[in-house]
Amino acid sequence: MGKRLLIKDARIIVPGRTLERGWLCAEDGSIAAFASGDPPVYSDGEIICGDGLTLLPGFIDLHAHGGNGFDVMQGNIEALQGMARYFAAGGVTSFLATTWTDTDANITGALKAVAEAMNSPMNGAALLGAHLEGPFLNPNRCGAQHSSLIRVADPAEALPWLDLDVIRLLALAPEIEENQWLIGEAVKRGLTVSVAHSDATYCQMTTAVDMGLSHATHSFNAMSPLHHREPGVVGALLSMDAVSCELICDLLHVHPAAIDVLWRCKPRDKLVLVTDSVKIAGLQDGAYRFSHQEVEMKDGAVRIIADGTLAGTTLKMNVALRNLMHVTGAPLEDLWQTASLNPARAINIAASKGSIEIGKDADLVLVDDALNVHLTVAQGEVVHRAAAL
């Protein structure tokens, strides 16, 4: 028998029901058993008393650039490991390392570091691969991306990135004709393709979805808005059930009313919470420099000093879920999957992650009623523990 972990006396949310005073046993990194009531007596392994806290599937962050002074574009394992430890404190058990628009050399270096780190101990959230956000975007909707380095998808540049076999989510502006070949190529390789930083019309979005695009990067942000005669990207997302939608639920990037509209419009399996967290998340307020711009962090908001544009977030996943509960008024039983199962579905890993089910990875987070994180478990290993446990 391999390593065993038992969590008892917890409220456990599983698909379709909630177990009051439940227990869960993980063995060799997988969920082996769970039920209500008293657990079996085991002769070995660690036992953690949940003390009435709620056990959820671990959070999966598909869109995270960095945190606590570490960033994907540093292009080294140490930075990715530092990110993994930081994310675990927010209940994240797995994540995609998200790039941004940069030179070919810098993006290649970041992707190679991801490839190397995926075969190394992370001592925190597990690294699932990379989310390529840029450089194949629309400069008219660049947001905080480096507009002068935005470019069209050249096979000579893009195919070597795909051949590294670490990209799991590829974001682009589908209205740009030179980018469209990449949609089919990525889908053929099993990647999820996302609309991002896009000025597409509704018709162009329809065409892209027909090509295989199935996801949206930070919905509402850096995309053509809804107009009653030209619905744009936002109108397409609200009306197309097939497209899963990322949401930055920090109450800064998207107005609460718009959050509520998205929640009401999308099928329950298509809303995906993300943080879009950046390198300075977790640090003190003040002025910092990103690769190409000066930013200021104040009261949780990160903005470009020159023009006030929001430049990522300091958000944690547990806070995003808490905010979503507050805005929608929906209970945790209805919303938990937005932080776990839905992102797993979006990148086709729901067979092993995203929910508490027998045989799935033992990715777990123990939270109180305010969604403060008390324990994070990634593949059966405790990677974050509050002092009280």
C-alpha positions as CSV (number, residue, x, y, z in Angstrom):
1,M,0.0,0.0,0.0
2,G,1.3,3.5,-1.0
3,K,0.8,6.8,0.7
4,R,-2.6,7.4,2.3
5,L,-4.3,10.6,3.4
6,L,-7.6,10.6,5.3
7,I,-9.7,13.8,5.8
8,K,-12.7,13.3,8.1
9,D,-15.5,15.3,9.7
10,A,-15.8,17.6,6.7
11,R,-18.7,18.8,4.6
12,I,-17.9,17.3,1.1
13,I,-19.3,18.7,-2.1
14,V,-19.4,16.0,-4.8
15,P,-21.3,16.2,-8.2
16,G,-25.0,16.3,-7.5
17,R,-24.9,16.2,-3.7
18,T,-23.3,17.2,-0.5
19,L,-22.1,14.9,2.2
20,E,-22.5,16.2,5.7
21,R,-19.9,15.0,8.2
22,G,-18.1,13.2,5.5
23,W,-14.7,11.6,5.1
24,L,-12.4,11.0,2.1
25,C,-9.5,8.7,1.7
26,A,-6.8,9.3,-0.9
27,E,-4.3,6.6,-1.8
28,D,-1.3,7.0,-4.1
29,G,-2.4,10.4,-5.2
30,S,-6.0,9.4,-6.2
31,I,-9.4,9.5,-4.5
32,A,-9.9,6.0,-3.2
33,A,-13.1,6.3,-1.2
34,F,-15.5,8.8,0.5
35,A,-18.8,8.6,2.3
36,S,-20.8,10.2,5.2
37,G,-20.3,9.3,8.8
38,D,-17.4,7.7,10.6
39,P,-14.4,6.7,8.4
40,P,-12.8,3.3,8.4
41,V,-10.0,2.7,10.8
42,Y,-6.7,2.7,8.9
43,S,-3.4,1.6,10.4
44,D,-1.2,4.1,8.5
45,G,-1.3,7.4,6.7
46,E,-2.0,11.0,7.8
47,I,-5.4,11.9,9.3
48,I,-6.7,15.4,9.1
49,C,-9.9,16.5,10.9
50,G,-11.9,18.9,8.8
51,D,-13.8,20.2,11.9
52,G,-16.9,21.0,9.9
53,L,-15.1,22.8,7.1
54,T,-16.1,22.3,3.4
55,L,-14.0,20.0,1.2
56,L,-14.1,21.0,-2.5
57,P,-12.2,19.8,-5.6
58,G,-9.0,21.8,-5.9
59,F,-9.2,24.9,-8.0
60,I,-7.8,24.9,-11.6
61,D,-6.5,28.2,-12.9
62,L,-6.2,28.3,-16.7
63,H,-5.0,31.9,-16.9
64,A,-2.2,32.9,-14.5
65,H,0.9,34.8,-15.5
66,G,2.6,34.9,-12.1
67,G,2.6,35.9,-8.4
68,N,4.7,36.6,-5.4
69,G,7.5,38.0,-7.5
70,F,7.6,35.2,-10.0
71,D,6.5,35.2,-13.6
72,V,6.2,32.7,-16.5
73,M,8.3,34.9,-18.8
74,Q,11.3,34.6,-16.6
75,G,11.8,31.3,-18.4
76,N,13.1,29.2,-15.6
77,I,11.9,26.4,-13.4
78,E,12.5,28.3,-10.1
79,A,10.0,30.9,-11.2
80,L,7.4,28.3,-12.1
81,Q,7.9,26.5,-8.7
82,G,7.5,29.8,-6.9
83,M,4.3,30.4,-8.7
84,A,3.1,26.9,-7.8
85,R,3.6,27.5,-4.1
86,Y,1.9,30.9,-4.2
87,F,-1.1,29.6,-6.1
88,A,-1.6,26.7,-3.7
89,A,-2.3,29.2,-0.9
90,G,-5.4,30.2,-2.8
91,G,-6.6,26.7,-3.2
92,V,-5.2,26.1,-6.7
93,T,-4.1,22.5,-7.2
94,S,-3.2,22.8,-10.9
95,F,-2.6,25.7,-13.4
96,L,-1.6,26.7,-16.9
97,A,1.5,28.9,-17.0
98,T,0.3,31.8,-19.2
99,T,2.6,33.7,-21.5
100,W,2.1,37.2,-23.0
101,T,3.1,39.0,-26.2
102,D,6.9,39.1,-26.4
103,T,9.7,38.2,-28.8
104,D,10.0,34.8,-30.4
105,A,13.1,34.1,-28.2
106,N,11.4,35.0,-25.0
107,I,8.2,33.0,-25.6
108,T,10.3,30.0,-26.8
109,G,12.3,30.3,-23.6
110,A,9.2,30.4,-21.4
111,L,7.6,27.4,-23.2
112,K,10.8,25.4,-22.9
113,A,10.9,26.1,-19.1
114,V,7.4,24.9,-18.8
115,A,8.3,21.7,-20.6
116,E,11.2,21.2,-18.2
117,A,9.2,22.1,-15.1
118,M,6.4,19.6,-16.0
119,N,9.0,16.8,-15.3
120,S,10.2,18.4,-12.0
121,P,8.7,18.6,-8.5
122,M,6.6,21.7,-8.1
123,N,6.0,21.5,-4.3
124,G,2.7,23.3,-4.9
125,A,0.0,23.4,-7.5
126,A,0.7,21.0,-10.4
127,L,1.8,22.5,-13.7
128,L,-0.6,21.3,-16.5
129,G,1.2,23.1,-19.4
130,A,1.1,26.5,-21.0
131,H,-1.6,28.9,-22.0
132,L,-0.3,30.9,-25.0
133,E,-1.9,34.4,-24.8
134,G,-0.3,36.4,-27.6
135,P,1.3,37.4,-29.8
136,F,-1.4,36.5,-32.4
137,L,-3.9,39.2,-31.2
138,N,-5.5,42.3,-32.5
139,P,-3.5,45.5,-31.7
140,N,-6.8,47.4,-31.6
141,R,-7.7,45.4,-28.5
142,C,-4.2,45.0,-27.0
143,G,-5.2,46.0,-23.4
144,A,-1.9,45.7,-21.4
145,Q,-0.2,43.5,-24.0
146,H,2.9,44.8,-25.8
147,S,1.2,46.3,-28.9
148,S,4.3,46.7,-31.0
149,L,5.1,43.0,-30.7
150,I,1.6,41.8,-31.7
151,R,1.9,39.9,-35.0
152,V,0.1,37.4,-37.3
153,A,0.6,33.7,-36.9
154,D,3.5,32.7,-39.1
155,P,3.9,28.9,-39.4
156,A,7.7,29.3,-39.1
157,E,7.2,30.7,-35.6
158,A,4.0,29.0,-34.4
159,L,4.7,25.4,-35.4
160,P,7.9,25.0,-33.3
161,W,5.9,26.3,-30.3
162,L,3.2,23.6,-30.9
163,D,5.9,21.0,-31.4
164,L,7.1,21.5,-27.9
165,D,3.9,19.8,-26.8
166,V,3.3,22.0,-23.7
167,I,0.6,24.4,-25.0
168,R,-2.9,23.3,-23.8
169,L,-4.8,26.5,-24.4
170,L,-4.0,28.8,-27.4
171,A,-5.5,32.3,-27.5
172,L,-5.7,34.4,-30.6
173,A,-7.8,37.0,-32.5
174,P,-9.8,34.9,-35.0
175,E,-10.9,37.8,-37.2
176,I,-7.3,38.2,-38.5
177,E,-7.2,36.0,-41.6
178,E,-3.5,35.1,-41.2
179,N,-4.4,33.6,-37.8
180,Q,-7.1,31.3,-39.0
181,W,-5.0,28.4,-40.2
182,L,-3.7,28.1,-36.6
183,I,-7.2,27.3,-35.2
184,G,-7.5,24.2,-37.3
185,E,-3.9,23.1,-36.6
186,A,-4.3,23.5,-32.9
187,V,-7.6,21.7,-32.7
188,K,-6.1,18.9,-34.8
189,R,-3.4,18.5,-32.1
190,G,-6.0,18.4,-29.3
191,L,-5.5,22.0,-28.0
192,T,-8.3,24.3,-26.9
193,V,-8.5,27.5,-28.9
194,S,-9.7,30.7,-27.4
195,V,-10.8,34.1,-28.7
196,A,-8.6,36.8,-27.1
197,H,-7.9,40.5,-27.5
198,S,-10.2,40.5,-30.5
199,D,-12.3,43.0,-32.5
200,A,-14.2,40.2,-34.3
201,T,-17.8,40.7,-35.5
202,Y,-20.5,38.3,-34.6
203,C,-20.2,36.7,-38.0
204,Q,-16.5,36.3,-37.7
205,M,-17.0,34.6,-34.3
206,T,-19.5,32.2,-35.9
207,T,-16.9,31.3,-38.5
208,A,-14.2,30.8,-35.9
209,V,-16.5,28.5,-33.8
210,D,-17.2,26.5,-36.9
211,M,-13.4,26.1,-37.3
212,G,-13.1,24.7,-33.8
213,L,-12.7,27.7,-31.4
214,S,-14.4,26.8,-28.2
215,H,-13.2,29.1,-25.4
216,A,-13.0,32.8,-24.5
217,T,-10.2,34.6,-22.7
218,H,-11.2,37.0,-19.9
219,S,-14.8,37.5,-21.2
220,F,-15.8,41.2,-21.7
221,N,-12.2,42.4,-21.4
222,A,-10.2,43.4,-24.5
223,M,-13.0,42.4,-27.0
224,S,-15.6,44.0,-29.2
225,P,-18.7,44.7,-27.0
226,L,-22.3,43.9,-27.5
227,H,-24.2,46.4,-29.7
228,H,-27.8,45.8,-30.8
229,R,-26.9,45.9,-34.5
230,E,-23.4,44.3,-34.2
231,P,-23.3,41.9,-31.3
232,G,-19.5,41.5,-31.5
233,V,-17.5,39.0,-29.5
234,V,-19.5,39.7,-26.3
235,G,-22.8,39.0,-28.1
236,A,-21.4,35.8,-29.5
237,L,-20.3,34.6,-26.1
238,L,-23.6,35.3,-24.5
239,S,-25.5,33.5,-27.2
240,M,-23.3,30.6,-28.2
241,D,-23.7,27.7,-25.7
242,A,-20.7,25.8,-27.2
243,V,-18.1,28.4,-26.0
244,S,-16.8,28.3,-22.5
245,C,-16.1,31.7,-21.0
246,E,-13.3,32.8,-18.7
247,L,-14.3,35.4,-16.1
248,I,-12.0,37.6,-14.0
249,C,-14.2,38.0,-10.9
250,D,-12.3,40.6,-9.0
251,L,-15.1,43.2,-9.3
252,L,-12.7,45.5,-11.1
253,H,-12.4,44.0,-14.5
254,V,-16.1,43.3,-15.0
255,H,-19.1,45.1,-13.4
256,P,-21.2,42.9,-11.1
257,A,-24.2,43.4,-13.3
258,A,-22.2,42.0,-16.3
259,I,-21.0,39.1,-14.2
260,D,-24.6,38.3,-13.3
261,V,-25.6,38.5,-17.0
262,L,-22.9,36.1,-18.0
263,W,-23.9,33.7,-15.2
264,R,-27.5,33.8,-16.4
265,C,-26.7,33.3,-20.1
266,K,-24.1,30.6,-20.0
267,P,-24.8,26.9,-19.5
268,R,-23.7,25.9,-16.0
269,D,-20.7,23.9,-17.4
270,K,-19.4,26.8,-19.5
271,L,-18.4,29.5,-16.9
272,V,-14.7,29.3,-15.9
273,L,-13.2,31.4,-13.2
274,V,-9.6,32.6,-13.7
275,T,-7.3,35.0,-11.9
276,D,-5.1,36.5,-14.7
277,S,-2.7,37.1,-11.8
278,V,0.6,38.8,-12.5
279,K,4.1,38.8,-11.0
280,I,3.4,41.4,-8.4
281,A,0.3,39.7,-6.9
282,G,1.0,39.0,-3.3
283,L,3.5,41.9,-3.0
284,Q,3.1,45.3,-1.3
285,D,1.4,48.2,-3.0
286,G,3.7,50.4,-5.0
287,A,5.3,51.1,-8.4
288,Y,6.8,48.2,-10.4
289,R,8.2,47.5,-13.9
290,F,6.9,44.8,-16.2
291,S,8.9,43.9,-19.3
292,H,7.7,46.9,-21.3
293,Q,5.8,49.3,-19.0
294,E,5.6,50.8,-15.6
295,V,2.7,49.8,-13.4
296,E,1.3,50.7,-10.0
297,M,-0.4,48.3,-7.6
298,K,-2.9,50.0,-5.2
299,D,-5.6,48.5,-3.2
300,G,-5.5,45.2,-5.2
301,A,-5.6,46.8,-8.6
302,V,-2.7,46.8,-11.1
303,R,-2.7,49.6,-13.6
304,I,-0.3,51.0,-16.3
305,I,0.9,54.3,-14.9
306,A,0.9,56.0,-18.3
307,D,-2.8,55.5,-19.1
308,G,-4.5,53.7,-16.2
309,T,-5.2,50.5,-18.2
310,L,-5.7,47.5,-16.0
311,A,-2.8,45.1,-16.3
312,G,-3.7,41.7,-14.9
313,T,-4.8,41.1,-11.3
314,T,-3.8,40.3,-7.7
315,L,-6.8,37.9,-7.5
316,K,-6.8,34.5,-5.8
317,M,-9.1,31.8,-6.9
318,N,-10.9,31.4,-3.6
319,V,-11.6,35.1,-3.6
320,A,-13.0,34.9,-7.2
321,L,-15.4,32.2,-6.1
322,R,-16.4,34.2,-3.1
323,N,-17.1,37.2,-5.3
324,L,-19.2,35.1,-7.7
325,M,-21.3,33.8,-4.8
326,H,-21.8,37.4,-3.6
327,V,-22.8,38.8,-7.0
328,T,-25.1,36.0,-8.2
329,G,-26.6,35.0,-4.8
330,A,-26.2,31.4,-5.8
331,P,-25.0,28.8,-3.2
332,L,-21.6,27.1,-3.3
333,E,-23.3,23.9,-4.4
334,D,-24.2,25.6,-7.6
335,L,-21.0,27.5,-8.2
336,W,-18.1,25.2,-7.1
337,Q,-17.6,23.8,-10.6
338,T,-16.7,27.2,-12.1
339,A,-13.4,27.0,-10.3
340,S,-12.6,23.3,-10.9
341,L,-14.7,21.0,-13.1
342,N,-15.5,23.6,-15.8
343,P,-11.8,24.6,-16.4
344,A,-11.0,20.9,-16.5
345,R,-13.7,20.4,-19.1
346,A,-12.4,23.4,-21.1
347,I,-9.0,21.8,-21.6
348,N,-10.3,18.2,-21.8
349,I,-8.8,16.8,-18.5
350,A,-12.1,16.2,-16.7
351,A,-11.6,12.5,-16.8
352,S,-8.9,12.9,-14.1
353,K,-9.4,16.3,-12.5
354,G,-12.0,18.8,-11.5
355,S,-14.4,17.0,-9.2
356,I,-14.5,14.6,-6.2
357,E,-15.0,11.2,-7.7
358,I,-13.5,7.8,-7.2
359,G,-10.3,7.3,-9.2
360,K,-9.7,11.0,-10.0
361,D,-6.6,12.8,-8.8
362,A,-6.8,13.7,-5.1
363,D,-6.8,17.5,-5.8
364,L,-8.7,19.0,-2.8
365,V,-9.2,22.3,-1.0
366,L,-10.6,22.7,2.5
367,V,-12.4,26.0,3.1
368,D,-14.5,27.7,5.7
369,D,-17.8,29.5,5.1
370,A,-16.0,32.6,3.9
371,L,-13.9,30.5,1.5
372,N,-10.7,31.1,3.4
373,V,-8.3,28.3,2.5
374,H,-7.3,26.0,5.3
375,L,-5.7,23.1,3.4
376,T,-4.7,22.4,-0.2
377,V,-3.9,18.9,-1.4
378,A,-2.4,18.3,-4.9
379,Q,-2.4,14.7,-6.1
380,G,-2.6,13.4,-2.5
381,E,0.2,15.7,-1.2
382,V,-0.5,18.5,1.3
383,V,0.9,21.6,-0.5
384,H,-0.6,24.3,1.8
385,R,-1.7,24.2,5.3
386,A,-3.1,26.9,7.5
387,A,-1.5,27.2,11.0
388,A,-4.6,26.0,12.7
389,L,-4.6,22.6,11.0
